[in-house]
Each structure stands twice: as structure tokens, then as C-alpha cells.
Amino acid sequence: MARITGLIEATGSLIAILLLWMFATNGGAISDFLLPSPAAVLARMGDDLKSGDLLSSLSLTLENAGIGYLIAAVTGTVLGILMARVSAVKWFFDPLISLGFPMPKIAFLPIFLLWLGPTDAARITVVAISALFPVVVAAEAGAQGVEKTLIWSARAMGTSQRDVLWQIILPAILPTLFTGFQIALPVALVTTIVAEMLTGSDGIGGAMLGAMRFADSPGVFAGIITIALTGIVVMRGMEALRRRVLRWHAENA
């Protein structure tokens, strides 16, 4: 009963919205064109799943988002640590990070389309740049917060710079770094969807745009539900990965 009660508390607002949606569409208060019923949306998702269109679009979206996210995670981690450890790197990149962080990075998409054409490479590039900034900031903040006495003691005992990085700095910044990863993950997914809508990709964003052009309301809402469910699964997966990697940390005590 406790688990059932907790599940209801966690999903109460979603259940309320779903019931309101059902009553509004079944009662005829809103036309099916403006708001299709949940049954119609689920039926459309089932048809797309059977035909393979849903899995094909979703796999392309996840592929582009995943590649861009991995590039941002690796590059952002390295750059953030270097900014915290090397003054020249800090001097060069800090103004760029400060200037670019508040900017909507999707604004660079036309430039990448000119350079790379309407290809997956252009979409992956804008995704990587969008997800890069949270990771850089988190990595730099974590590296700056490492206890200097630990580093000095290790260096005094003859520990190499490489061992200091792998055995002291990286373990110390993992909690902060994972926070940056968790922030960058939905950014990468959202940027991918928007880029697909703007470029007419075969991913979920492009499928939603095509459904909109043909006034296919169930197709549009099916895309929205697919994106929402995908986002939940991806974020829960990242939370599980954080708990597993940081099982030694005090936050999991």
C-alpha cells in the first residue's frame, strides 16, 4: 500500500491531466482536430509502432542526440578541467563560455547548415555545442573545488600529474560533473528535436512537422507523447547511472 500511495503521489498530476483530457475530448467540448482523444493518439502510436515508423524515427533522434551528447560530455570535461588547472586556457575560454552560455545555441544552426548542408552532421554539431556549456561549467567548478592539500601532498610524494588527475581530481569532481551531465542531457534531446523540425529530418521532430503539414493531429500528439516518454526513460537512466557510479559517495548513504 505504501508503494501504491507513493506512486499515486508521484503521478497524481499526470493522472489528473489524463482524466481531464479524456473528459474534454469525449464530451465534445473540444474538436478532435484541435485535441484528439487519448485513445486516438495511442492508436496512432500503435500503428506507427507496427509499421516501424516510430522506432525508425526515434532511433535516428536518439542517435543524433547521443552522438552530440557524448562529444559534449568528453570535450566539456576536458575543457573544464583545463580551465581550472591552466591559467592560459582559463584566460582564453572563460569569456567565450560567459558569452555563449546564455545564448540560444540553436541560433547557430543556419551557419552549420551552410557549412555542412542539411545533414545529420549539422544537427549533431549544434547539439554538441548546446550540451557543451553545462558540462564545462560543472567540470570547472568541480576541479576548482578540489582540496589543494590533497594535490600538494600527492605531488610531494612524487605522484605524476597523470595519476593526480585520475586518482584525485576526477573522483573528487564526479558528483559535480554528473550534475552537469544531467543538465546537458535534456538540452541535447530538446536541441535535437528542434533541429529536426527546422531541417525536416526523418527523426521524431521531422515526423511531427510532417504530421502538422497534413493536419494530422493524432500524429502530432503521438510525437509529443513519444518525446515525453523518451525523456523520462533517459533521465531515469542517467539517475540510475549516477547512483551506480557514485555508490561510494555520501549522497547515496
C-alpha positions as a printed Julia matrix, in Angstrom:
253×3 Matrix{Float64}:
   0.0    0.0     0.0
   2.85   2.36    0.75
   4.3    1.8    -2.72
   0.91   2.32   -4.35
   0.36   5.5    -2.37
   3.81   6.77   -3.3
   3.18   6.02   -6.97
  -0.13   7.9    -6.88
   1.52  10.89   -5.21
   4.31  10.92   -7.78
   1.98  10.65  -10.77
  -1.1   12.39   -9.4
  -0.81  15.47  -11.63
  -0.28  13.31  -14.73
  -3.34  11.21  -13.91
  -5.4   14.36  -13.37
  -4.32  15.8   -16.74
  -5.08  12.5   -18.48
  -8.58  12.34  -16.95
  -9.24  15.97  -17.88
  -8.04  15.23  -21.42
 -10.38  12.24  -21.69
 -13.4   14.14  -20.39
 -12.75  17.15  -22.65
 -12.46  15.04  -25.82
 -15.21  12.54  -25.04
 -17.69  15.24  -24.1
 -17.21  17.12  -27.36
 -16.08  20.32  -25.66
 -13.03  20.43  -27.94
 -12.92  19.27  -31.54
 -10.8   16.26  -32.49
  -8.81  18.45  -34.86
  -7.59  20.69  -32.05
  -7.22  17.96  -29.42
  -7.55  14.31  -30.39
  -8.63  11.83  -27.73
  -6.04   9.78  -25.81
  -7.42   6.66  -27.5
  -6.81   8.15  -30.95
  -3.26   9.14  -30.02
  -2.49   5.69  -28.58
  -3.96   4.06  -31.68
  -1.75   6.22  -33.88
   1.31   5.31  -31.81
   0.38   1.64  -32.11
   0.05   1.92  -35.91
   3.41   3.7   -36.17
   4.98   1.06  -33.95
   3.63  -1.77  -36.09
   4.78  -0.15  -39.31
   8.24   0.54  -37.89
   8.0    4.3   -38.47
   8.06   5.07  -34.75
  11.17   3.04  -34.0
  12.92   4.34  -37.11
  12.26   7.99  -36.23
  13.05   7.5   -32.56
  16.3    5.65  -33.24
  17.52   8.44  -35.56
  16.67  11.09  -32.97
  18.4    9.2   -30.18
  21.42   8.54  -32.38
  21.93  12.2   -33.22
  21.27  13.29  -29.63
  23.55  10.59  -28.23
  26.48  11.37  -30.51
  26.24  15.1   -29.86
  25.87  14.5   -26.13
  28.92  12.22  -25.94
  31.02  14.76  -27.82
  29.89  17.48  -25.42
  30.48  15.3   -22.34
  34.05  14.37  -23.28
  35.05  17.77  -24.66
  33.36  19.69  -21.85
  35.01  17.59  -19.15
  38.49  18.04  -20.59
  38.0   21.74  -21.25
  36.53  22.42  -17.8
  39.41  20.71  -16.01
  41.96  22.55  -18.15
  40.27  25.88  -17.41
  40.55  25.16  -13.69
  44.18  23.98  -13.89
  45.8   26.08  -16.65
  45.56  29.86  -16.45
  46.14  30.39  -20.18
  43.21  28.11  -21.06
  41.08  29.93  -18.49
  42.06  33.29  -19.95
  41.13  32.27  -23.5
  37.93  30.28  -22.97
  36.31  31.99  -19.98
  34.99  34.99  -21.99
  33.68  32.62  -24.67
  31.86  30.47  -22.11
  30.43  33.53  -20.36
  29.24  34.97  -23.67
  27.87  31.76  -25.13
  26.18  30.21  -22.1
  23.04  32.42  -22.1
  22.74  32.38  -25.89
  20.27  30.0   -27.58
  22.74  27.75  -29.38
  20.09  26.68  -31.9
  20.72  30.1   -33.49
  23.97  28.65  -34.88
  22.07  26.01  -36.86
  21.85  28.14  -40.06
  25.63  28.51  -40.01
  26.17  24.77  -39.73
  23.61  24.19  -42.47
  25.62  26.49  -44.73
  28.84  24.7   -43.88
  27.64  21.1   -43.71
  24.32  21.12  -45.53
  21.01  19.74  -44.17
  22.7   16.63  -42.82
  22.96  14.76  -39.55
  26.43  16.28  -39.12
  24.93  19.78  -38.88
  22.35  18.64  -36.34
  24.92  16.75  -34.26
  27.21  19.78  -34.23
  24.55  22.13  -32.87
  23.55  19.5   -30.29
  27.16  19.12  -29.15
  27.61  22.88  -28.77
  24.32  23.23  -26.89
  25.18  20.49  -24.39
  28.81  21.55  -24.04
  28.33  24.6   -21.82
  26.7   22.94  -18.76
  29.4   20.27  -18.75
  32.23  22.81  -18.99
  30.85  24.9   -16.13
  30.3   21.84  -13.93
  33.75  20.39  -14.65
  35.49  23.69  -13.98
  33.57  24.29  -10.73
  34.31  20.77   -9.55
  38.01  20.98  -10.38
  38.36  24.33   -8.64
  36.75  22.87   -5.52
  39.22  20.03   -5.12
  41.19  20.32   -1.88
  44.57  21.79   -2.74
  46.21  19.96    0.15
  45.37  16.62   -1.45
  47.05  17.64   -4.69
  50.07  19.15   -2.91
  50.51  16.07   -0.75
  50.31  13.74   -3.75
  52.81  15.82   -5.69
  55.15  15.96   -2.69
  55.18  12.14   -2.61
  56.21  12.01   -6.26
  52.82  11.33   -7.82
  52.75  12.2   -11.51
  50.36  14.71  -12.99
  48.53  11.9   -14.76
  47.98   9.96  -11.54
  46.85  13.13   -9.76
  44.25  13.64  -12.47
  42.92  10.07  -12.46
  43.17   9.29   -8.74
  42.37  12.63   -7.09
  40.79  15.21   -9.38
  38.37  13.04  -11.39
  36.94  11.13   -8.39
  36.56  14.41   -6.49
  34.64  16.19   -9.27
  32.36  13.27  -10.22
  29.31  14.48   -8.21
  29.51  17.97   -9.7
  30.33  16.57  -13.12
  27.3   14.27  -13.1
  25.13  17.26  -12.28
  26.42  18.9   -15.45
  25.76  15.69  -17.37
  22.18  15.59  -16.09
  21.58  19.2   -17.09
  23.12  18.71  -20.53
  21.11  15.56  -21.32
  17.65  17.17  -21.78
  19.35  20.09  -23.52
  20.77  17.68  -26.09
  17.4   15.97  -26.58
  15.45  19.22  -26.94
  18.01  20.69  -29.34
  17.85  17.56  -31.48
  14.06  17.74  -31.74
  14.12  21.44  -32.64
  16.9   20.95  -35.19
  14.92  18.13  -36.81
  11.84  20.33  -37.04
  13.82  23.14  -38.64
  15.64  20.92  -41.14
  12.97  18.34  -42.0
  14.82  15.33  -40.66
  13.39  11.8   -40.57
  13.54  11.82  -36.76
  10.71  12.45  -34.32
  10.86  16.22  -34.86
  10.63  15.85  -38.63
   7.76  13.35  -38.27
   5.84  15.81  -36.1
   6.43  18.57  -38.64
   5.17  16.33  -41.44
   2.06  15.44  -39.45
   1.39  19.13  -38.82
   1.62  19.93  -42.54
  -1.08  17.34  -43.28
  -3.27  18.49  -40.36
  -2.7   15.13  -38.67
  -3.44  15.99  -35.02
  -3.06  12.43  -33.68
   0.36  12.24  -35.37
   1.5   15.49  -33.74
   0.33  14.46  -30.28
   1.81  10.99  -30.76
   5.18  12.68  -31.3
   4.73  14.76  -28.15
   3.9   11.69  -26.05
   6.85   9.8   -27.55
   9.23  12.63  -26.7
   7.88  12.86  -23.15
   8.21   9.13  -22.51
  11.68   9.06  -24.05
  12.78  11.96  -21.88
  11.54  10.22  -18.73
  13.33   6.98  -19.59
  16.58   8.75  -20.49
  16.62  10.89  -17.35
  15.8    7.93  -15.1
  18.6    6.02  -16.76
  21.04   8.84  -16.04
  19.91   8.97  -12.41
  20.47   5.22  -12.1
  23.92   5.57  -13.65
  24.77   8.34  -11.2
  23.74   6.21   -8.24
  25.8    3.29   -9.53
  28.94   5.29  -10.26
  28.69   7.31   -7.04
  27.64   4.45   -4.79
  30.72   5.24   -2.67
  29.71   8.89   -2.24
  27.94  10.34    0.79
  24.89  11.35   -1.28
  23.99   7.65   -1.65
  24.45   6.82    2.02
